[in-house]
Amino acid sequence: MAKLAIIGGTGLTRLDELKVERREMVKTPFGAPSCPLVFGTVNDVPIVFLSRHGNRQSIPAHMVNYCANIWALHSVGVERVIAVGVVGAIDDECKVGNIVVPDQIIDYTVGRNSSFEGNDFEGVSYTDFSYPYNDALRQSIIKAGERASVSIIDHGTYGASSGPRLETVAEIHRMERDGCSIVGMSGMPEASLARELSLDYACCAVVVNPAAGKGDGPIDIEQWKSATVSGMASAQSLLQETLASI
């Protein structure tokens, strides 16, 4: 049984080295996940792959059924999750092409179903979220990046925005004052839901553009798309090296 899952974000709908064994659409109490789970192996390591935005990349971040995605992975025996996504750079240390492995997160999203808790439980269940990412899994990714000669930044705070629009300059200035290094749209509630189910969770955040007001002008969407393609190629190399060491 595969105990490790990869969640692919924008630009990552499949793993090049994945030897597919089967696909399964998993039913959950929270509805359907973004797409069928793909079971297979990479470097003889059994994994489950899930494309966060669907196989056609047609589900924007604010409409992803995060509860169904995380529950589906948990229900098939997954214990560790590596999540990949694209982000904008706020901190000057972060450059286009870098992969940031954040150690903290700030949630600016609104209107998302952010917990498995409902109205039919007795009492309130509290989840410690002081350190949102599993450090052992983070270190595995960081060390793999060094071996694969991938440009890794081994720390940072992920600012999670609602999307689908990109942020204003003023919003980025606020995030910068709050201590955010990068900004993305899919980091929450994915990370906190994983914690609720006691899944080890870490993030590979691929920097594809300077955030609003951090570049020379408005964000160039065509350059953003091009950077996503090259960035996900680096992410593939990083994932392969990470899996080889597990």
N, C-alpha and C positions, 0 to 999 in steps of 0.2 A: 504494500500500500504506500502511495506517495505521501510523504509527510511535509513536503515543501511545495509551495505554490509561487508562481510568478504572475503578478498582475501587470499586464501591458497597458500603457497609456497611449496618448496621441502618437501615431506613427509606429506603434509596435503592436501589430495584430497577430504576430506569430513569431516563434523563435526559429531561426534558420537551421539550427542543429538538432531540433527536436524530432525524435523518431516517434511518430504518432502511433499509439496503440488503439485508442478508441476516443469517441466523443460522447458526452452525456449531458442532456439538459436536466438539471437537478431541480426538483420542486422544493420550495421552501414555504414556511408560513407567511413570508413577506412578499410573495409573488415570484416572478421569474428573474433570474440573474440576467446580466447583459447579453449572454450568449451561452452556448454549451461549453462545459468544461472540457478541456483537451488533456487527455492522459497520455503520458509517454516518457521517454528518457532522453537526457542530455548527458553525454559522457558516462553512460550507464547509471546515472543518478535518476531515479524515478521522480517525476514532478507532475504538477497540475498547472496548466496555463489557462488564464482567463483574460480576455480582452475587455478592459473596463468600459470602453465606449462602443462595444459591439464589434462584430466582424467587419462591418462596413463603416466603422467610425461614425455612426449616425446618432449616437446618444451623447448630447452635450453634458458637461460635468454636473450642471445643476439638475439634470434629469436622470442621472445614474441611480439605480436602485442599490445603494451601498449595502443596505441591510441584507438583501437577497444575495448579493455577491459574497459577502463575508460568511453568511450563514451556510451557503452552498459549499464553500471551501471547507468550513469546519465540519460539515456533515459527512464529507467523504474522507475524513481523517487527517486533514492538513493541520500541522502544528506550527509551521513557520511560513511567513509571507514576505517576499521581496516585491515591493511595489515600484513601478517605473512610471515617471511622468515628466512632462515638460514644464519649465518654469522660466520666469523672467528674473533678471539679476537686479538686486537692490544694492547690496554691498559691493563696493568697488573691487573687492578681492575676487568676486565671481565674474568670470568672463564667458562669453559665448563659446560653447564647446566643452566647458567644464561639466563634470558630474559631481553634484553636491550630495553628501550623505548627511542629512541634517540630524541634529540631536535634540532639537526642540521645535515646537509648533505653536502658532497662535491662530485661533479660529475666528475669522471674520465672516463666515458664511451665515446666511439666514434662510429659514424656511425648509431646512433639510431634516429628514427623519434621522436623528443623531443617536438613537439608542434602541436596543431591543426591548427595553422595558415598556410595558403597556399599561392598560387600566385593569388588567385581570390578575395582578400579582398581590401578594400579601406583604406589606412592608415595602421599604425602599432599599434597593441594593446599590451601594456606592462602590465606585471603581477608582482606585488610585491611578492618576495619570500624570504624576509628577515628572516622570521621564518617559515620554511617549513612544520612544523607539527602543527596541531591544539592543543593548550594547554589544552583546556577543555576535549577533548577526551583523550589526554595523561594522564591527572590526573585521569580520570575514570578508565583507565587501571591500573595505578600505585596503586590506592587504592584497586582495585579488587585483585591485586597480593598480597597485604598485607593480605587481608581477606582469600585468598586461600592458604596462606603460600607458594607462589611461589617466587623463588629467583629473585627479580626484581632489575635492576639498572635503576634509574629514569632519567638518562641523558646520553648524549654521542653524538659523531659525527660519522655518517655513511659515510664511504668511498665507493662510488659506482664504481665498476670496470666492464669492459666489459664482461669478461669471453669468452668462457666457461672454459678456462684454469685458474688454480689458479695463484696467484701472485708470483713474484720473491721476494727474501729476500730484494733486493734493492728497489723494489716498495713499500713493506711494510714499510721500513725505511723512504721512502719519505712521505708516508701517516702519519706515526707517527710524523714526523717533522711538517706536516701540521695540526696536532691536531686531527687526526681520532682515534676513540676508537675501531671501528669495521669495517670490510670490507665485502661487499656482492655484488651480481651481479644484483639484481632486484629493488633496491631502486629508481633508476632513469631510465627513465623519469616518472615513475609512480606517484611520489609525485608531480612533477611540473605540469603534466597533470591534476591531481585532482585539483590543485590550479587554473588552467586556467578555469575550470568549476565550481569554487567556492564550491568544495566539501571539507568538513572537513576530514582531513586525518591524521592518526597516524600509527605508525609502531611497531610491536612486533618482535624484532630481536632475534632469538634463537641462542645462541652461541654453535657451535658444534665442534670447533677445534681452537687451537692456530694458528694464521696466520703464514705465512712462516717466519722462523727465530725466532719465538717467543716460539717455543717448543723445545724439546730435539733433534729433527732431522726432516727429511722430513715428510710431512703430511701423516698420515696413513689413507687411504681411507676407510678401513674396520671399523676403529674406528670412522671415520667421519659418516659413515652410521649408526652405532650403536647409536652414540650420537644424530643423527637426530631423530631416533625412540623415544628415551626417552625424548628428548627435545620437540617434538611435543605432547607428552602426557601431559607435563606440560602446553604447549600452549593451549591445549584443556580445561584444568581445568581453566586457566586464562580467556579464552574467555567465558566459561560458567558463571563464577562469574561476569565478566564485563557485560554480557547481563542481568544477573539477577538484576543488579543494575540500569539498564537503564529504 
